[in-house]
Amino acid sequence: MLIAIQNPSSVTRGALQFVDAYYDIRSSADNKTPMFSISGFSAALPTTIQNMPEEQMAAVYGSGDGSLTLINYAKESTGPAVQGLNGPSSSVFITRNQSFAFAASQASHVLTVVDRTNGSSYALSLPGVYRVSVNAGGTAAIAFVQNSNFAYYPRKLTAAETISYSGGSSTWPKAAMDCEPVNAPGWCLFQAQDPQTGLPLAFDRPTKAVFSADGSTAYVLSCGLECGGVNASVSALSVAPMIFLVGQGSGVLPTQAALNTATIQTLGGASNALLASSTLYVVGQQPVQSGGQTLYGGNLTLVNLANNTASAPISISDGAPGAVSRMVLADDNTLWIGMTKCINGPRYNTGEPYGCLTMFNTSTGKVTLLESYLGDATGIAAVTGLHKVYAAVGGQVYIYSTVDGTSIDNQYVTVTGTAYDVAYMDAITDGDNTVY
């Protein structure tokens, strides 16, 4: 189990330690080695681990220095850092083949594309950009702007197209929002449009896209009311027109992305989701009147993609409106959900259990709120086959049984510093990840 730790000592701002998730210990079995760490890691304030066990690697984002560091699981050491991210990112991912990285650089107002195939970085102007989602196959990326109703996607140009569109914005392809470099573009940014009307596709404060297993469909989450909009929903978008590698020199650059199914309203909100087979588990917040004030209560909605229907909202731990929660499927038919700022919700206000971690049984529909308030749940990883999960809650590492949600002794895996994210390095698939 890999743990991202902030401020582990007075002289170090970040570290990556790993523990034995079978025995739940951080030392060697003979106690001769008290702790194991990823060699060479020095990024400041590691925040997220993009876990890719199928590739035997991870990408760790450091919020303190805006770095994205590659980790080699087999060698238990750092690889090269991704260059050219244009400062701090509010959302950043690298494709599984490590060829491209995409970052929502909100402070810089650009969607950054790092094309590692040619060693170039492109800062595509998109004021207010704050989220980017990348499909599992690493062929499409979708960006979202805070307090906006639209979606955007980048495309890489062929050599022929670069020549064709050279000379400035007057020669750029139709619907291009920006192309970089301006006079000899290598990448362009487009707004998703309705092919029938030519108008931009309108959502309701979209915040994230969750992709189908084959990467061909993007389920765009509109968080609606909790993000300052009106109605939360899920919309299916065909990925084909947004694939960022253009065909073999065709000279035709698709600029349109069409909705291919009806939009499904989710009354419980929609700020994060996890797809399992034909069920999309959607998490969000909705306003609740409590004690004379408006607070936001956490909900889980089950969306059946086979018939485009949504269940009634299921009450779970409260969280911050619009925040991307942590979600992972684990053993014993359980879905684990981690929230932040749960102490600000209606559960706390009315004296109900208000912890930030929820266990949901996907077979029985039972909701279990884990323990009392321990702090924000910022990371969860399923230790599949061993019937337990690891969680970073309130800056410390905790272990829970997937059988009944009870605590497992964590005294030998606690860390010095602030544990912020966890990842199961020996997971079977990349799907065992709480952020990607």
C-alpha positions as CSV (number, residue, x, y, z in Angstrom):
1,M,0.0,0.0,0.0
2,L,1.4,3.4,-1.1
3,I,0.8,6.4,1.2
4,A,1.2,10.0,0.1
5,I,2.4,12.0,3.2
6,Q,2.6,15.7,3.6
7,N,5.2,17.3,5.9
8,P,6.6,14.0,7.3
9,S,9.4,16.0,9.0
10,S,10.6,19.5,9.8
11,V,12.9,19.4,6.8
12,T,10.8,17.5,4.2
13,R,7.4,18.6,2.7
14,G,6.5,15.3,1.1
15,A,7.2,11.6,1.1
16,L,5.8,8.3,-0.2
17,Q,5.9,5.4,2.2
18,F,4.6,1.9,1.5
19,V,3.4,-0.7,4.0
20,D,2.6,-4.4,3.9
21,A,-1.2,-4.5,3.4
22,Y,-1.3,-8.2,4.2
23,Y,0.1,-8.0,7.7
24,D,-0.7,-4.3,8.1
25,I,2.8,-3.3,9.1
26,R,5.2,-0.6,7.8
27,S,8.4,-2.4,9.0
28,S,10.0,-5.5,7.8
29,A,8.7,-8.8,9.3
30,D,11.9,-9.1,11.3
31,N,11.7,-5.4,12.5
32,K,15.2,-4.7,11.1
33,T,13.9,-2.1,8.7
34,P,11.5,0.3,10.4
35,M,10.0,1.9,7.3
36,F,10.0,1.6,3.5
37,S,9.8,4.7,1.2
38,I,9.9,5.4,-2.5
39,S,13.5,6.3,-3.3
40,G,14.2,9.7,-4.7
41,F,10.8,11.2,-4.1
42,S,11.0,14.9,-3.1
43,A,7.8,16.6,-4.3
44,A,6.1,19.0,-1.9
45,L,2.7,18.3,-0.4
46,P,1.7,15.2,-2.4
47,T,-2.0,15.3,-2.9
48,T,-3.2,12.6,-5.3
49,I,-1.9,9.2,-6.5
50,Q,-2.9,8.2,-10.0
51,N,-2.6,4.5,-9.4
52,M,-1.7,2.4,-12.5
53,P,-0.8,-1.1,-11.2
54,E,-1.4,-2.7,-14.6
55,E,1.6,-0.5,-15.8
56,Q,3.4,-1.1,-12.5
57,M,3.6,2.7,-12.0
58,A,1.8,5.7,-10.5
59,A,1.8,9.5,-11.1
60,V,1.9,11.6,-7.9
61,Y,0.8,15.2,-8.0
62,G,2.5,17.6,-5.5
63,S,0.3,20.6,-4.7
64,G,3.2,22.4,-3.0
65,D,5.3,22.7,-6.1
66,G,2.9,21.8,-9.0
67,S,4.9,18.7,-9.8
68,L,3.7,15.4,-11.4
69,T,6.2,12.7,-10.5
70,L,6.2,9.2,-12.0
71,I,6.8,6.3,-9.7
72,N,8.2,2.9,-10.7
73,Y,6.5,0.2,-8.6
74,A,8.9,-2.5,-9.6
75,K,12.0,-0.5,-8.7
76,E,10.3,1.3,-5.7
77,S,11.8,4.5,-7.0
78,T,10.9,7.7,-8.8
79,G,11.0,8.1,-12.5
80,P,11.2,11.3,-14.5
81,A,9.0,14.3,-13.5
82,V,6.5,15.5,-16.1
83,Q,7.8,18.9,-17.4
84,G,5.8,21.9,-18.6
85,L,2.7,21.9,-16.4
86,N,2.5,25.7,-16.2
87,G,2.3,25.9,-12.4
88,P,-0.2,24.5,-9.9
89,S,-3.0,22.4,-11.2
90,S,-6.5,21.8,-9.8
91,S,-6.8,18.6,-11.8
92,V,-4.1,16.7,-13.6
93,F,-3.8,13.2,-15.3
94,I,-1.3,11.3,-17.4
95,T,-2.4,8.8,-20.0
96,R,-1.6,5.2,-19.1
97,N,1.0,4.9,-21.9
98,Q,2.7,8.0,-20.4
99,S,2.6,9.8,-23.8
100,F,0.4,12.7,-22.8
101,A,-0.5,14.6,-19.7
102,F,-3.4,17.1,-19.3
103,A,-3.7,19.6,-16.5
104,A,-6.4,22.2,-15.6
105,S,-4.1,25.1,-14.6
106,Q,-6.7,27.3,-13.0
107,A,-4.3,29.9,-11.7
108,S,-2.8,30.3,-15.2
109,H,-6.2,30.1,-17.0
110,V,-4.9,27.4,-19.4
111,L,-5.5,23.8,-20.2
112,T,-2.0,22.4,-20.3
113,V,-1.2,19.6,-22.7
114,V,2.2,17.9,-22.3
115,D,3.0,15.9,-25.5
116,R,5.7,13.7,-24.3
117,T,6.0,12.1,-27.7
118,N,7.8,15.2,-29.0
119,G,8.8,16.8,-25.7
120,S,6.5,19.8,-26.1
121,S,4.0,21.6,-23.8
122,Y,1.0,23.6,-25.0
123,A,-0.9,26.1,-22.9
124,L,-4.3,26.3,-24.4
125,S,-6.2,29.4,-23.1
126,L,-9.3,28.5,-21.2
127,P,-10.1,31.1,-18.4
128,G,-11.6,29.4,-15.3
129,V,-10.7,25.9,-16.3
130,Y,-10.7,23.7,-13.1
131,R,-11.3,20.1,-14.0
132,V,-10.0,17.7,-16.7
133,S,-11.0,14.1,-17.3
134,V,-9.1,11.6,-19.4
135,N,-10.5,8.3,-20.7
136,A,-8.9,4.9,-19.8
137,G,-7.5,4.3,-23.2
138,G,-5.7,7.7,-23.2
139,T,-7.3,8.9,-26.4
140,A,-9.6,11.7,-25.2
141,A,-9.7,14.5,-22.6
142,I,-12.5,16.7,-21.6
143,A,-12.1,20.0,-19.7
144,F,-14.6,22.0,-17.6
145,V,-14.7,25.6,-16.6
146,Q,-15.9,26.6,-13.1
147,N,-19.4,28.2,-13.1
148,S,-19.8,27.4,-16.7
149,N,-22.3,25.2,-18.6
150,F,-20.0,24.0,-21.4
151,A,-17.3,21.4,-22.1
152,Y,-14.1,21.6,-24.1
153,Y,-11.6,19.1,-25.6
154,P,-8.1,19.3,-27.1
155,R,-7.0,17.9,-30.4
156,K,-3.5,17.2,-31.8
157,L,-2.9,18.4,-35.4
158,T,-1.2,16.4,-38.1
159,A,1.9,17.9,-39.8
160,A,-0.2,18.7,-42.8
161,E,-2.8,20.5,-40.6
162,T,-0.1,22.5,-38.8
163,I,1.0,23.8,-42.2
164,S,-2.6,24.5,-43.2
165,Y,-3.5,26.4,-40.1
166,S,-0.3,28.4,-39.8
167,G,-0.5,32.1,-39.9
168,G,-2.7,33.0,-37.0
169,S,-6.2,32.7,-35.7
170,S,-7.8,33.7,-39.1
171,T,-6.7,30.3,-40.5
172,W,-7.6,28.1,-37.5
173,P,-10.2,25.4,-37.9
174,K,-13.9,26.1,-37.3
175,A,-14.9,26.2,-33.6
176,A,-11.3,26.3,-32.4
177,M,-11.1,28.3,-29.1
178,D,-7.3,28.5,-29.1
179,C,-4.5,26.9,-31.0
180,E,-0.9,26.8,-29.9
181,P,1.6,28.0,-30.9
182,V,-0.4,30.7,-32.5
183,N,1.3,30.9,-35.9
184,A,2.2,27.2,-36.2
185,P,-0.3,25.3,-34.1
186,G,0.4,21.8,-32.8
187,W,-2.7,21.4,-30.7
188,C,-6.1,23.2,-30.7
189,L,-8.9,23.5,-28.2
190,F,-12.6,23.1,-29.2
191,Q,-15.9,23.6,-27.6
192,A,-18.3,20.6,-27.7
193,Q,-21.1,21.5,-30.1
194,D,-24.5,20.2,-31.2
195,P,-24.0,19.0,-34.8
196,Q,-27.6,19.8,-35.7
197,T,-27.6,23.5,-34.7
198,G,-23.9,24.3,-34.5
199,L,-24.5,25.7,-31.0
200,P,-22.4,24.8,-28.0
201,L,-23.7,21.8,-26.1
202,A,-25.2,23.1,-22.8
203,F,-24.9,21.2,-19.5
204,D,-25.7,22.4,-16.0
205,R,-22.4,23.2,-14.2
206,P,-20.5,20.2,-15.5
207,T,-17.7,19.1,-13.3
208,K,-16.4,15.8,-14.4
209,A,-16.6,13.0,-17.0
210,V,-16.7,9.3,-16.2
211,F,-15.9,7.0,-19.1
212,S,-17.2,3.6,-20.2
213,A,-14.9,0.6,-19.9
214,D,-14.0,0.8,-23.6
215,G,-13.5,4.6,-23.4
216,S,-16.0,5.3,-26.2
217,T,-18.6,7.1,-24.1
218,A,-18.2,9.9,-21.6
219,Y,-20.8,10.3,-18.9
220,V,-20.7,14.0,-18.2
221,L,-21.7,14.9,-14.6
222,S,-23.7,18.2,-14.2
223,C,-23.6,19.0,-10.6
224,G,-26.4,21.6,-10.9
225,L,-27.7,23.2,-7.8
226,E,-24.7,22.4,-5.6
227,C,-22.4,24.2,-8.0
228,G,-24.7,27.2,-8.6
229,G,-26.8,25.7,-11.3
230,V,-30.3,24.3,-11.5
231,N,-30.6,20.5,-12.1
232,A,-28.0,17.8,-11.5
233,S,-27.8,15.1,-14.2
234,V,-25.7,12.7,-16.2
235,S,-25.4,13.1,-20.0
236,A,-23.8,10.6,-22.4
237,L,-21.4,12.0,-24.9
238,S,-19.8,10.1,-27.8
239,V,-16.0,10.2,-27.4
240,A,-15.2,9.5,-31.1
241,P,-15.3,13.1,-32.3
242,M,-13.0,14.1,-29.4
243,I,-10.2,11.6,-29.9
244,F,-7.1,13.9,-29.7
245,L,-5.0,12.0,-32.2
246,V,-6.3,12.8,-35.7
247,G,-6.5,10.1,-38.4
248,Q,-3.6,9.4,-40.8
249,G,-3.2,12.7,-42.5
250,S,-6.8,13.0,-43.6
251,G,-6.7,16.7,-43.3
252,V,-10.2,16.7,-41.8
253,L,-10.4,17.9,-38.2
254,P,-13.7,16.9,-36.5
255,T,-15.0,19.8,-34.4
256,Q,-18.3,18.4,-33.1
257,A,-19.3,16.1,-30.3
258,A,-22.9,14.9,-30.1
259,L,-25.1,13.8,-27.3
260,N,-26.1,10.2,-28.1
261,T,-28.5,9.5,-25.2
262,A,-31.0,11.4,-23.1
263,T,-29.8,13.3,-20.2
264,I,-30.7,11.5,-16.9
265,Q,-31.7,13.8,-14.0
266,T,-30.2,12.8,-10.6
267,L,-32.1,14.4,-7.8
268,G,-29.4,13.7,-5.3
269,G,-26.7,15.8,-7.1
270,A,-23.8,14.7,-9.3
271,S,-20.2,15.7,-8.5
272,N,-18.5,12.3,-8.8
273,A,-19.3,8.9,-10.1
274,L,-18.0,5.4,-10.5
275,L,-19.0,3.0,-13.3
276,A,-19.5,-0.8,-12.7
277,S,-21.0,-2.7,-15.6
278,S,-24.3,-1.0,-16.5
279,T,-24.7,0.9,-13.2
280,L,-23.3,4.3,-12.6
281,Y,-22.9,5.2,-8.9
282,V,-23.3,8.9,-8.7
283,V,-22.5,11.0,-5.6
284,G,-23.6,14.5,-4.9
285,Q,-25.1,17.1,-2.5
286,Q,-28.5,18.6,-2.3
287,P,-29.7,21.6,-0.1
288,V,-31.5,20.7,3.1
289,Q,-33.2,23.0,5.5
290,S,-31.8,22.3,8.9
291,G,-32.1,24.5,12.0
292,G,-33.2,27.5,10.0
293,Q,-30.3,27.4,7.6
294,T,-29.6,25.8,4.2
295,L,-27.0,23.0,4.4
296,Y,-25.9,20.4,1.9
297,G,-26.7,16.7,2.4
298,G,-24.8,13.9,0.8
299,N,-26.6,11.5,-1.6
300,L,-25.9,8.4,-3.7
301,T,-27.9,7.8,-6.8
302,L,-27.8,4.6,-8.8
303,V,-28.2,5.2,-12.5
304,N,-29.1,2.3,-14.7
305,L,-27.5,2.9,-18.1
306,A,-29.3,0.0,-19.7
307,N,-32.6,1.9,-19.5
308,N,-31.5,5.4,-18.6
309,T,-33.2,5.6,-15.2
310,A,-32.1,6.9,-11.9
311,S,-33.0,5.7,-8.4
312,A,-34.2,7.9,-5.6
313,P,-31.4,9.6,-3.7
314,I,-29.9,7.5,-0.9
315,S,-28.6,9.5,2.1
316,I,-24.9,9.1,2.8
317,S,-22.2,11.2,4.5
318,D,-22.4,14.9,3.8
319,G,-19.7,16.8,2.0
320,A,-18.6,20.0,0.5
321,P,-20.9,21.1,-2.4
322,G,-19.2,20.4,-5.8
323,A,-16.2,18.7,-4.3
324,V,-15.0,15.5,-6.0
325,S,-15.4,12.8,-3.5
326,R,-13.3,9.6,-3.3
327,M,-15.0,6.4,-4.5
328,V,-13.8,2.8,-4.8
329,L,-15.4,-0.6,-5.2
330,A,-14.1,-3.3,-2.8
331,D,-14.7,-6.9,-1.6
332,D,-18.0,-8.1,-0.3
333,N,-20.1,-6.1,-2.8
334,T,-19.1,-2.8,-1.1
335,L,-18.7,0.7,-2.5
336,W,-16.7,3.1,-0.3
337,I,-17.2,6.9,-0.5
338,G,-15.1,9.5,1.2
339,M,-16.2,13.1,1.7
340,T,-14.6,16.3,2.8
341,K,-16.2,19.0,5.1
342,C,-18.8,16.6,6.3
343,I,-18.9,18.5,9.6
344,N,-20.7,21.3,7.7
345,G,-23.7,19.2,6.7
346,P,-27.1,18.6,8.1
347,R,-26.2,15.4,9.8
348,Y,-23.9,17.2,12.2
349,N,-26.4,20.0,12.7
350,T,-29.2,17.5,13.8
351,G,-27.0,15.3,15.9
352,E,-26.9,12.3,13.6
353,P,-23.8,10.3,12.8
354,Y,-21.7,12.6,10.6
355,G,-18.4,10.8,9.7
356,C,-16.9,11.5,6.3
357,L,-16.7,7.8,5.2
358,T,-19.5,5.7,4.0
359,M,-19.7,2.0,3.1
360,F,-22.6,1.1,0.7
361,N,-23.5,-2.6,0.0
362,T,-24.3,-2.8,-3.7
363,S,-26.1,-6.1,-3.2
364,T,-28.4,-5.2,-0.3
365,G,-28.5,-1.4,-0.5
366,K,-27.4,-1.0,3.1
367,V,-25.6,2.2,4.1
368,T,-23.1,2.2,6.9
369,L,-21.5,5.4,8.1
370,L,-18.1,4.6,9.5
371,E,-17.3,5.7,13.1
372,S,-17.5,9.2,14.4
373,Y,-15.9,12.2,12.8
374,L,-12.2,11.8,12.3
375,G,-11.7,14.5,9.6
376,D,-11.8,14.7,5.9
377,A,-11.6,11.4,3.9
378,T,-9.1,12.3,1.2
379,G,-8.1,8.9,0.0
380,I,-9.4,5.3,-0.2
381,A,-7.9,2.1,-1.7
382,A,-9.4,-1.4,-1.8
383,V,-7.1,-4.3,-0.7
384,T,-8.9,-6.7,-3.0
385,G,-8.9,-10.3,-1.9
386,L,-8.2,-9.5,1.7
387,H,-11.6,-8.0,2.6
388,K,-10.4,-4.6,3.7
389,V,-9.8,-1.0,2.6
390,Y,-7.2,1.5,3.6
391,A,-8.3,5.1,4.0
392,A,-6.6,8.5,4.6
393,V,-8.9,10.2,7.0
394,G,-8.1,13.3,9.0
395,G,-4.5,13.0,7.9
396,Q,-3.9,9.5,9.2
397,V,-4.2,6.0,7.8
398,Y,-7.1,3.8,8.9
399,I,-8.1,0.2,8.0
400,Y,-11.6,-1.1,7.7
401,S,-13.2,-4.5,7.1
402,T,-15.3,-4.8,4.0
403,V,-17.4,-7.5,5.7
404,D,-19.0,-5.3,8.3
405,G,-17.2,-1.9,8.3
406,T,-15.4,-2.5,11.6
407,S,-12.0,-1.0,12.3
408,I,-8.9,-3.1,11.9
409,D,-5.9,-2.3,14.1
410,N,-3.9,0.4,12.4
411,Q,-1.2,1.1,15.0
412,Y,1.6,-0.4,12.8
413,V,0.7,1.6,9.7
414,T,0.2,5.1,11.2
415,V,2.6,7.7,9.8
416,T,4.3,10.9,11.0
417,G,2.9,13.8,9.0
418,T,-0.3,14.1,7.1
419,A,-1.5,11.1,5.2
420,Y,-3.4,12.5,2.2
421,D,-3.9,9.7,-0.3
422,V,-3.4,5.9,-0.5
423,A,-3.1,3.4,-3.4
424,Y,-2.9,-0.4,-3.6
425,M,0.3,-1.0,-5.5
426,D,-0.6,-4.7,-6.1
427,A,-4.1,-4.2,-7.3
428,I,-5.3,-6.3,-10.3
429,T,-6.5,-3.3,-12.4
430,D,-6.1,0.4,-12.7
431,G,-9.7,0.7,-11.6
432,D,-8.6,0.3,-8.0
433,N,-8.1,4.0,-7.7
434,T,-9.9,6.8,-5.9
435,V,-9.2,9.7,-8.1
436,Y,-8.6,8.7,-11.8
